[in-house]
Amino acid sequence: LILANNTIEAIRSDTCYYYYPGVNNQKYGRLGVPLSRKFEIRKTKTWLKKVLFEKYNYTELPVLYNGGFISKKLIDKSKDKSQNKFINSCIPDVYSSIIFCHIIKEYIYSFEPFAINGASLRSNGMSQFTADSIIQNSPSNQFQKENTIAFNKKIPLYTDGRYPQSIKAFIYESYLNCIDVLNIKSIISPAKQLETILIYDSKSDNFFCEWVKNYSSINNINFTKILIISKLKKALYFPLNFVNRLRSLGKYFEIGDEFFPVANVYEAFWVTSSVRGVYNSNFWNIFKLIIRKFNTNSN
């Protein structure tokens, strides 16, 4: 597929996920290995809209990070469009995925993983979206203090000065900075983005609730109207989300318990190699996983 499309400048793959011991109360570490072997060519405009308007994460885009392979020519093109500055957001990996989508028309996406995404208690991303972010010297707060690029003013910070705990808000921040650099019109309104945040990233804590109100005020949004719309859509999407969860059964091989601990990313690599050599992505995996779990519990 790659050789047949020699104009492709970006490749993105699904990734294995690995949690070091201690993360999410995983005492023995936890590894998830995608089992698919498919590839596809994706249109950047189509997938950027999916990420902005739907549940999809920026990791589905041609991001310059683990599992992403980007031509240096593409990086140079990005710099040419922004006065020789490649990163124009305080969230580098998210911004890279957005700017690339505005420069290339398509990219290759591999459902077969090319990398392992490791998360530890010192990971910035893990710290950002957990209760750890409120701790003064947490990795996420340290990252924010050292950052020289301010968060976009159209998106308020939390009342205590932290970045908003919403991945959709992070994506929108990078998107706003990107279209400012390229001097192009936005395809999504602040109101629509808030609706998306409330559907997929809604939280019940006071900081988030205050942030939603501040965001609405800054962007002149009818907060009550958006709240009602988002609740209705969230309820309507529930059956579809349930079906999607059923369809995802057997997508990952998961391991990490007292019988089969995964202590570090080095061990995760060797387990991944073994798993990818044995399992195939089909419904038989569901039965294999059940049988393996039964045998583990029996022992």
BATINU-549912 format. One line per field, with one value per residue (C-alpha): residue number from 1; residue in one letter; x negated, y negated, z negated. Coordinates in steps of 0.05 Angstrom, whole numbers, plus 32768, in hexadecimal, padded with zeros to 4 digits. Layout:
% residues N
num	c(NUM, ...);
residuo	c(A, ...);
x	c(X, ...);
y	c(Y, ...);
z	c(Z, ...);
END
This chain:
% residues 299
num	c(1, 2, 3, 4, 5, 6, 7, 8, 9, 10, 11, 12, 13, 14, 15, 16, 17, 18, 19, 20, 21, 22, 23, 24, 25, 26, 27, 28, 29, 30, 31, 32, 33, 34, 35, 36, 37, 38, 39, 40, 41, 42, 43, 44, 45, 46, 47, 48, 49, 50, 51, 52, 53, 54, 55, 56, 57, 58, 59, 60, 61, 62, 63, 64, 65, 66, 67, 68, 69, 70, 71, 72, 73, 74, 75, 76, 77, 78, 79, 80, 81, 82, 83, 84, 85, 86, 87, 88, 89, 90, 91, 92, 93, 94, 95, 96, 97, 98, 99, 100, 101, 102, 103, 104, 105, 106, 107, 108, 109, 110, 111, 112, 113, 114, 115, 116, 117, 118, 119, 120, 121, 122, 123, 124, 125, 126, 127, 128, 129, 130, 131, 132, 133, 134, 135, 136, 137, 138, 139, 140, 141, 142, 143, 144, 145, 146, 147, 148, 149, 150, 151, 152, 153, 154, 155, 156, 157, 158, 159, 160, 161, 162, 163, 164, 165, 166, 167, 168, 169, 170, 171, 172, 173, 174, 175, 176, 177, 178, 179, 180, 181, 182, 183, 184, 185, 186, 187, 188, 189, 190, 191, 192, 193, 194, 195, 196, 197, 198, 199, 200, 201, 202, 203, 204, 205, 206, 207, 208, 209, 210, 211, 212, 213, 214, 215, 216, 217, 218, 219, 220, 221, 222, 223, 224, 225, 226, 227, 228, 229, 230, 231, 232, 233, 234, 235, 236, 237, 238, 239, 240, 241, 242, 243, 244, 245, 246, 247, 248, 249, 250, 251, 252, 253, 254, 255, 256, 257, 258, 259, 260, 261, 262, 263, 264, 265, 266, 267, 268, 269, 270, 271, 272, 273, 274, 275, 276, 277, 278, 279, 280, 281, 282, 283, 284, 285, 286, 287, 288, 289, 290, 291, 292, 293, 294, 295, 296, 297, 298, 299);
residuo	c(L, I, L, A, N, N, T, I, E, A, I, R, S, D, T, C, Y, Y, Y, Y, P, G, V, N, N, Q, K, Y, G, R, L, G, V, P, L, S, R, K, F, E, I, R, K, T, K, T, W, L, K, K, V, L, F, E, K, Y, N, Y, T, E, L, P, V, L, Y, N, G, G, F, I, S, K, K, L, I, D, K, S, K, D, K, S, Q, N, K, F, I, N, S, C, I, P, D, V, Y, S, S, I, I, F, C, H, I, I, K, E, Y, I, Y, S, F, E, P, F, A, I, N, G, A, S, L, R, S, N, G, M, S, Q, F, T, A, D, S, I, I, Q, N, S, P, S, N, Q, F, Q, K, E, N, T, I, A, F, N, K, K, I, P, L, Y, T, D, G, R, Y, P, Q, S, I, K, A, F, I, Y, E, S, Y, L, N, C, I, D, V, L, N, I, K, S, I, I, S, P, A, K, Q, L, E, T, I, L, I, Y, D, S, K, S, D, N, F, F, C, E, W, V, K, N, Y, S, S, I, N, N, I, N, F, T, K, I, L, I, I, S, K, L, K, K, A, L, Y, F, P, L, N, F, V, N, R, L, R, S, L, G, K, Y, F, E, I, G, D, E, F, F, P, V, A, N, V, Y, E, A, F, W, V, T, S, S, V, R, G, V, Y, N, S, N, F, W, N, I, F, K, L, I, I, R, K, F, N, T, N, S, N);
x	c(8000, 7FC8, 7F9F, 7FDC, 7FE7, 7FA4, 7FC3, 7FD6, 7FB2, 7FD1, 7FE0, 8005, 8010, 803A, 8010, 800A, 801A, 7FF0, 7FFD, 7FC2, 7FD0, 7FF5, 801B, 8067, 805C, 803B, 800D, 7FEB, 7FEA, 801C, 8011, 8043, 802F, 805A, 8064, 8079, 804B, 8072, 8059, 8081, 8077, 809A, 80AF, 8096, 80D3, 8102, 80DC, 80D0, 811B, 8124, 80F4, 8113, 815C, 815E, 8140, 80FE, 80BD, 8084, 805B, 8084, 8061, 801A, 7FFB, 7FB0, 7FAB, 7FA7, 7FC5, 7FBE, 7F8C, 7F88, 7F5E, 7F2C, 7F47, 7F8A, 7F6B, 7F47, 7F88, 7FA8, 7F6F, 7F75, 7FBE, 7FAF, 7F70, 7F40, 7F61, 7F7A, 7FA1, 7FD3, 7FF8, 7FE7, 7FFD, 7FC9, 7FE3, 802B, 8016, 7FEB, 8027, 8052, 801E, 800E, 8057, 8057, 801A, 8024, 8063, 805A, 8031, 802A, 8049, 8032, 805E, 8021, 7FF9, 7FB5, 7FA8, 7FB7, 7FD5, 7FBB, 7FDB, 7FBB, 7FCB, 7F9B, 7FBB, 7FD2, 8010, 8024, 8019, 8043, 8082, 8083, 808C, 8040, 8045, 805C, 801B, 7FEC, 7FAD, 7FD1, 7FB2, 7FEB, 7FE4, 7F99, 7FA3, 7FD3, 7FA3, 7F69, 7F94, 7F83, 7FC0, 8001, 8042, 8071, 8098, 80DA, 80D6, 80D2, 80A7, 80C5, 80D1, 8093, 8068, 8064, 8070, 80B8, 80BD, 80DC, 80B7, 80EA, 80D8, 808F, 809F, 80C8, 8090, 805E, 8091, 809D, 8052, 804A, 807F, 8063, 801F, 803C, 806D, 80A8, 80F0, 8105, 8132, 814D, 816C, 815C, 81A3, 819E, 815B, 8179, 81B1, 817E, 8157, 8197, 81A9, 8165, 813D, 8171, 815E, 8185, 8150, 8156, 8118, 8135, 817A, 815C, 812F, 816C, 818E, 814F, 8146, 818F, 8186, 8146, 8164, 81AA, 81CC, 8211, 81FA, 823F, 824F, 820D, 8215, 825A, 8244, 8206, 822E, 8261, 822B, 8205, 8244, 8250, 8208, 820A, 8226, 81F2, 81BA, 81D1, 81D0, 818A, 8172, 818D, 816B, 8129, 8129, 80EC, 80C9, 8094, 806D, 8065, 8034, 801A, 802B, 8009, 8000, 7FE7, 7FCA, 7FAD, 7F7A, 7F61, 7F65, 7F2B, 7F54, 7F90, 7F69, 7F5A, 7FA0, 7FBB, 7F8D, 7FA6, 7FEF, 7FEC, 7FCC, 8003, 8045, 806D, 80A3, 80E4, 811D, 80F6, 80CC, 8106, 8109, 80BD, 80BD, 80F6, 80D4, 8092, 80B4, 80D9, 8098, 8076, 80AD, 80AD, 8064);
y	c(8000, 7FCF, 7FE0, 7FD8, 7F91, 7F70, 7F2B, 7F3B, 7F0F, 7F28, 7F6B, 7F74, 7FB5, 7FCE, 7FD9, 800B, 7FEC, 7FFB, 7FE4, 7FE9, 8008, 7FD5, 7FB4, 7FBB, 7FE9, 801C, 803F, 806B, 803D, 8043, 804E, 804B, 8063, 8053, 8091, 8076, 8078, 8048, 8009, 7FD2, 7F8F, 7F57, 7F13, 7EDD, 7EB0, 7EE9, 7EFF, 7EB9, 7EAF, 7EF1, 7EDB, 7E96, 7EAA, 7EF2, 7F1F, 7F2D, 7F18, 7EF1, 7F31, 7F47, 7F0F, 7F0C, 7EF7, 7EEE, 7F1C, 7F65, 7F8E, 7F54, 7F50, 7F0D, 7EF7, 7EBF, 7E9C, 7E97, 7E78, 7E46, 7E35, 7E28, 7DF9, 7DD3, 7DC3, 7DA8, 7D7C, 7DB6, 7DCC, 7E13, 7E16, 7DDF, 7DFC, 7E11, 7E58, 7E6C, 7EB1, 7E9A, 7E5D, 7E88, 7EB3, 7E75, 7E50, 7E8F, 7E98, 7E53, 7E62, 7EA8, 7EC7, 7F0F, 7F3C, 7F86, 7FA1, 7FE5, 800A, 8036, 8013, 7FF6, 7FDE, 7FE7, 7FAB, 7FAF, 7F89, 7F82, 7F5B, 7F26, 7F21, 7EDA, 7EF3, 7F23, 7EEC, 7EBA, 7EE3, 7F00, 7EE4, 7EDD, 7E9D, 7E76, 7E85, 7E49, 7E6F, 7EA2, 7EAF, 7E8C, 7E4D, 7E4D, 7E53, 7E18, 7DED, 7DFB, 7DEF, 7DB0, 7DB2, 7D99, 7DBF, 7DA0, 7D67, 7D7E, 7DBB, 7DA8, 7DCD, 7DEB, 7DB9, 7DD3, 7DC6, 7E0E, 7E23, 7E3C, 7E87, 7E95, 7EB5, 7E95, 7E51, 7E60, 7E73, 7E34, 7E09, 7E25, 7E1E, 7DD4, 7DC6, 7DEC, 7DC6, 7D84, 7D97, 7DAC, 7D71, 7D9D, 7DA1, 7DD1, 7E0C, 7E11, 7DDC, 7DD2, 7DE7, 7E28, 7E37, 7E2D, 7E5D, 7E91, 7E87, 7E91, 7ED0, 7EF3, 7ED1, 7EBA, 7EBC, 7EAD, 7E8A, 7E41, 7E2C, 7E48, 7E2B, 7DE6, 7DEE, 7DFD, 7DBD, 7D93, 7DB1, 7DA0, 7D58, 7D4C, 7D66, 7D49, 7D8D, 7D9D, 7DCE, 7DE9, 7DF8, 7E1D, 7E44, 7E5D, 7E6F, 7E95, 7EBD, 7ED1, 7EE6, 7F0C, 7F34, 7F41, 7F58, 7F8A, 7FC5, 7FB8, 7FB5, 7FF7, 8018, 7FFC, 8019, 805D, 8057, 8048, 808B, 80B2, 8074, 8075, 80AB, 8094, 80AF, 8099, 80BD, 80E4, 8120, 80F8, 80B6, 8084, 805C, 802A, 8016, 8044, 8080, 8061, 8062, 80AC, 80BE, 8095, 80BA, 80FD, 80EA, 80CE, 810E, 813B, 8116, 80FD, 80C9, 80EF, 8108, 8145, 8116, 810C, 8156, 815A, 8122, 8141, 8185, 8167, 813F, 817E, 81A5, 816D, 816A, 81B6, 81B7);
z	c(8000, 7FEE, 802C, 8058, 803C, 8040, 8037, 7FEF, 7FBD, 7F7C, 7F5D, 7F1C, 7EF7, 7EBD, 7E80, 7E48, 7E05, 7DC8, 7D81, 7D52, 7D0D, 7CE3, 7D1B, 7D16, 7CDA, 7D07, 7CD6, 7D0A, 7D46, 7D7F, 7DC9, 7E02, 7E47, 7E85, 7EAE, 7EF2, 7F2E, 7F5C, 7F7F, 7FA0, 7FC3, 7F9E, 7FB6, 7F87, 7F8F, 7F7E, 7F41, 7F27, 7F26, 7F02, 7ECC, 7EC5, 7EC8, 7EAF, 7E7A, 7E9E, 7E7F, 7EA1, 7EA0, 7EDD, 7F04, 7F21, 7EDF, 7ED4, 7E98, 7E87, 7EBF, 7EEF, 7F29, 7F4B, 7F87, 7F76, 7FB4, 7F91, 7F54, 7F81, 7FA3, 7F5F, 7F4C, 7F8E, 7F7E, 7F39, 7F3E, 7F35, 7EF3, 7EF3, 7EB1, 7EA3, 7E67, 7E20, 7E33, 7E68, 7E7B, 7E83, 7EAC, 7EDA, 7EEC, 7EFC, 7F26, 7F4F, 7F5F, 7F80, 7FAB, 7FC6, 7FE4, 7FCC, 7FA0, 7F92, 7F52, 7F38, 7F07, 7EFB, 7EC3, 7ED1, 7E8A, 7E41, 7E1C, 7DD6, 7D9C, 7D57, 7D19, 7D33, 7D78, 7D88, 7DAD, 7D76, 7D42, 7D69, 7D6B, 7D25, 7CDF, 7CDE, 7D07, 7CCA, 7CA5, 7CA6, 7CBE, 7CEB, 7D30, 7D53, 7D29, 7D32, 7D7D, 7D7C, 7D54, 7D84, 7DC3, 7DE9, 7E16, 7DF6, 7DFA, 7E2E, 7E0F, 7E2D, 7DFE, 7DB4, 7D81, 7D43, 7D0A, 7CE7, 7D25, 7D40, 7D87, 7D91, 7D86, 7DCA, 7E04, 7E33, 7E16, 7E24, 7E6B, 7E76, 7E59, 7E8B, 7EC3, 7EB3, 7EB2, 7EF3, 7F1A, 7EFF, 7F1B, 7F5E, 7F5F, 7F72, 7F5B, 7F23, 7F36, 7EEE, 7EC2, 7E78, 7E68, 7E90, 7E70, 7E2A, 7E3D, 7E52, 7E11, 7DE8, 7E0E, 7E0B, 7DD3, 7DA0, 7D56, 7D17, 7CED, 7CDC, 7D03, 7D44, 7D38, 7D2C, 7D69, 7D96, 7D7D, 7D88, 7DCE, 7DDE, 7DC6, 7DEC, 7E2D, 7E24, 7E22, 7E07, 7DD2, 7DC1, 7E0A, 7E16, 7DD6, 7DEA, 7E30, 7E18, 7DE5, 7E19, 7E4B, 7E16, 7E06, 7E50, 7E5A, 7E21, 7E4A, 7E81, 7E4E, 7E30, 7E75, 7E82, 7E40, 7E54, 7E98, 7E75, 7E50, 7E64, 7E7F, 7E48, 7E26, 7DDE, 7DAA, 7D66, 7D25, 7CEE, 7D1C, 7D57, 7D3F, 7D70, 7D47, 7D7B, 7DC4, 7DD6, 7DC0, 7DE3, 7E24, 7E20, 7E0B, 7E46, 7E76, 7E5D, 7E5E, 7EA4, 7EBB, 7E9E, 7EA0, 7EDC, 7EDD, 7EE2, 7EB6, 7EA2, 7E77, 7E49, 7E3A, 7E34, 7E02, 7DDA, 7DD9, 7DC4, 7D8C, 7D75, 7D72, 7D4C, 7D18, 7D12, 7D00);
END
